[in-house]
Amino acid sequence: MRSDSRLHEYARFSGIAVEISATMGLPVAGGYFADSYFDTHPWLLLLGIVLGLAGIIVYLYKLGIQSQQKPQPGKKKS
């Protein structure tokens, strides 16, 4: 049983890492390619960085709120 809970924790933290990477990576990549297309270097890349950081802050805030909620008896934690 101990290895199952450890594996569950690894999967949970791996999922968090992927979500954070995507939250930052997609706006930055979009800003980079939009800068190349519109020839507006580096403004859209900087906008992508700001949007990515804002997305990560919101995600971590929601994750913190979710982790502080106590599970109600009879309900599964989602």
GROMACS elastic network, one bead per residue, 0.5 to 0.9 nm:
[ bonds ]
;  ai    aj funct       b0    kb
    1     4     6  0.51189   500
    1     5     6  0.64855   500
    1     6     6  0.87091   500
    2     5     6  0.53128   500
    2     6     6  0.62397   500
    2     7     6  0.86222   500
    3     7     6  0.59904   500
    3     8     6  0.84434   500
    4     7     6  0.50582   500
    4     8     6  0.60920   500
    4     9     6  0.86560   500
    5     9     6  0.62370   500
    5    10     6  0.86853   500
    6     9     6  0.50897   500
    6    10     6  0.62828   500
    6    11     6  0.86740   500
    7    10     6  0.50392   500
    7    11     6  0.61849   500
    7    12     6  0.85586   500
    8    11     6  0.51483   500
    8    12     6  0.61526   500
    8    13     6  0.87296   500
    9    13     6  0.61657   500
    9    14     6  0.84094   500
   10    13     6  0.52920   500
   10    14     6  0.59632   500
   10    15     6  0.85039   500
   11    14     6  0.50391   500
   11    15     6  0.61104   500
   11    16     6  0.86657   500
   12    15     6  0.51904   500
   12    16     6  0.63959   500
   12    17     6  0.88088   500
   13    17     6  0.61874   500
   13    18     6  0.86584   500
   14    17     6  0.50525   500
   14    18     6  0.62600   500
   14    19     6  0.86602   500
   15    18     6  0.51469   500
   15    19     6  0.61902   500
   15    20     6  0.86368   500
   16    19     6  0.51342   500
   16    20     6  0.61560   500
   16    21     6  0.85407   500
   17    20     6  0.52192   500
   17    21     6  0.60844   500
   17    22     6  0.85753   500
   18    21     6  0.50928   500
   18    22     6  0.60912   500
   18    23     6  0.84593   500
   19    22     6  0.51657   500
   19    23     6  0.59615   500
   19    24     6  0.86229   500
   19    56     6  0.88144   500
   19    59     6  0.87407   500
   20    23     6  0.50041   500
   20    24     6  0.62630   500
   20    25     6  0.83179   500
   20    52     6  0.89814   500
   20    55     6  0.85576   500
   20    56     6  0.61844   500
   20    59     6  0.79191   500
   20    60     6  0.87683   500
   21    24     6  0.53474   500
   21    25     6  0.56497   500
   21    26     6  0.82801   500
   21    56     6  0.89302   500
   22    26     6  0.56605   500
   22    27     6  0.84757   500
   22    52     6  0.87942   500
   23    26     6  0.61412   500
   23    27     6  0.71889   500
   23    51     6  0.87885   500
   23    52     6  0.56987   500
   23    53     6  0.80547   500
   23    55     6  0.61588   500
   23    56     6  0.62765   500
   23    59     6  0.86590   500
   24    27     6  0.61136   500
   24    28     6  0.64162   500
   24    29     6  0.87468   500
   24    48     6  0.81518   500
   24    49     6  0.70988   500
   24    51     6  0.78796   500
   24    53     6  0.64392   500
   24    54     6  0.89284   500
   24    55     6  0.73817   500
   24    56     6  0.69391   500
   25    28     6  0.52510   500
   25    29     6  0.59419   500
   25    30     6  0.83920   500
   25    48     6  0.87546   500
   25    49     6  0.85966   500
   25    52     6  0.72317   500
   26    29     6  0.51771   500
   26    30     6  0.59550   500
   26    31     6  0.84818   500
   26    48     6  0.81232   500
   26    52     6  0.77156   500
   27    31     6  0.59765   500
   27    32     6  0.84895   500
   27    45     6  0.80989   500
   27    47     6  0.81377   500
   27    49     6  0.67056   500
   27    50     6  0.86548   500
   27    51     6  0.65717   500
   27    52     6  0.57059   500
   28    31     6  0.50607   500
   28    32     6  0.61189   500
   28    33     6  0.86842   500
   28    44     6  0.84619   500
   28    45     6  0.58265   500
   28    46     6  0.77579   500
   28    47     6  0.79496   500
   28    49     6  0.53662   500
   28    50     6  0.86706   500
   28    51     6  0.82461   500
   28    52     6  0.68818   500
   29    32     6  0.50220   500
   29    33     6  0.62028   500
   29    34     6  0.84173   500
   29    45     6  0.76596   500
   29    48     6  0.75537   500
   30    33     6  0.53080   500
   30    34     6  0.59374   500
   30    35     6  0.84263   500
   30    44     6  0.82296   500
   30    45     6  0.76002   500
   30    48     6  0.68811   500
   31    34     6  0.50274   500
   31    35     6  0.59554   500
   31    36     6  0.85862   500
   31    42     6  0.84638   500
   31    43     6  0.80082   500
   31    46     6  0.72705   500
   31    47     6  0.67853   500
   31    49     6  0.79561   500
   32    35     6  0.51555   500
   32    36     6  0.64058   500
   32    37     6  0.87849   500
   32    41     6  0.81511   500
   32    42     6  0.78275   500
   32    44     6  0.67502   500
   32    46     6  0.86974   500
   32    48     6  0.79126   500
   33    36     6  0.50221   500
   33    37     6  0.61785   500
   33    38     6  0.86150   500
   33    44     6  0.87102   500
   33    45     6  0.82308   500
   34    38     6  0.59354   500
   34    39     6  0.78453   500
   34    40     6  0.79991   500
   34    41     6  0.89414   500
   34    44     6  0.65999   500
   34    45     6  0.78503   500
   35    38     6  0.53156   500
   35    39     6  0.51983   500
   35    41     6  0.51936   500
   35    42     6  0.65625   500
   35    43     6  0.71862   500
   35    44     6  0.56188   500
   35    45     6  0.66072   500
   36    39     6  0.51271   500
   36    40     6  0.71534   500
   36    41     6  0.71230   500
   37    40     6  0.81170   500
   38    41     6  0.83550   500
   39    42     6  0.87086   500
   40    43     6  0.60193   500
   40    44     6  0.68720   500
   40    45     6  0.89618   500
   41    44     6  0.69444   500
   41    45     6  0.73173   500
   42    45     6  0.53408   500
   42    46     6  0.61952   500
   42    47     6  0.87281   500
   43    46     6  0.51427   500
   43    47     6  0.62134   500
   43    48     6  0.86432   500
   44    48     6  0.60747   500
   44    49     6  0.85708   500
   45    49     6  0.62670   500
   45    50     6  0.87176   500
   46    50     6  0.62539   500
   46    51     6  0.85929   500
   47    50     6  0.51185   500
   47    51     6  0.61142   500
   47    52     6  0.84754   500
   48    51     6  0.50652   500
   48    52     6  0.59527   500
   48    53     6  0.85146   500
   49    52     6  0.50649   500
   49    53     6  0.61287   500
   49    54     6  0.85327   500
   50    53     6  0.51857   500
   50    54     6  0.61182   500
   50    55     6  0.85462   500
   51    54     6  0.50516   500
   51    55     6  0.60731   500
   51    56     6  0.86268   500
   52    55     6  0.50283   500
   52    56     6  0.62212   500
   52    57     6  0.86710   500
   53    56     6  0.50625   500
   53    57     6  0.61995   500
   53    58     6  0.86590   500
   54    57     6  0.51175   500
   54    58     6  0.62426   500
   54    59     6  0.85713   500
   55    58     6  0.51730   500
   55    59     6  0.60792   500
   55    60     6  0.85969   500
   56    60     6  0.60364   500
   56    61     6  0.84276   500
   57    60     6  0.52140   500
   57    61     6  0.60618   500
   57    62     6  0.86231   500
   58    61     6  0.50761   500
   58    62     6  0.61996   500
   58    63     6  0.85388   500
   59    62     6  0.52142   500
   59    63     6  0.60945   500
   59    64     6  0.85974   500
   60    64     6  0.60433   500
   60    65     6  0.85872   500
   61    64     6  0.51021   500
   61    65     6  0.62531   500
   61    66     6  0.85729   500
   62    65     6  0.51016   500
   62    66     6  0.60485   500
   62    67     6  0.85648   500
   63    66     6  0.50513   500
   63    67     6  0.61225   500
   63    68     6  0.87116   500
   64    67     6  0.51555   500
   64    68     6  0.63325   500
   64    69     6  0.89140   500
   65    68     6  0.52949   500
   65    69     6  0.65564   500
   66    69     6  0.54675   500
   66    70     6  0.87140   500
   67    70     6  0.79074   500
   69    72     6  0.89642   500
   71    74     6  0.86085   500
   71    75     6  0.69597   500
   71    76     6  0.74153   500
   71    77     6  0.62335   500
   72    75     6  0.56498   500
   72    76     6  0.79789   500
   72    77     6  0.84024   500
   73    76     6  0.82659   500
   75    78     6  0.89240   500
